[in-house]
């Protein structure tokens, strides 16, 4: 958890690099990524491989899902992959 808080881009890079089709985390993770990952960091991400991105373990906030989806649309993320 501490590493994720310091460098949330590492999780997204791992998804992009390994072409993961499924991943997930708590609402906090998506909010943190949407707020912390820079445009420069997003440049090399390809999240089009994600078929399921689950969200759970705490209250799920629709505005967080919308914020993450908008923030990573340019990286190929399909909001239909979200699975609360």
Secondary structure as UniProt FT lines:
FT   HELIX           2..6
FT   HELIX           9..18
FT   STRAND          22..25
FT   HELIX           27..36
FT   HELIX           39..42
FT   TURN            43..44
FT   TURN            48..49
FT   STRAND          52..55
FT   HELIX           62..71
FT   HELIX           73..75
FT   HELIX           79..81
FT   STRAND          82..83
//
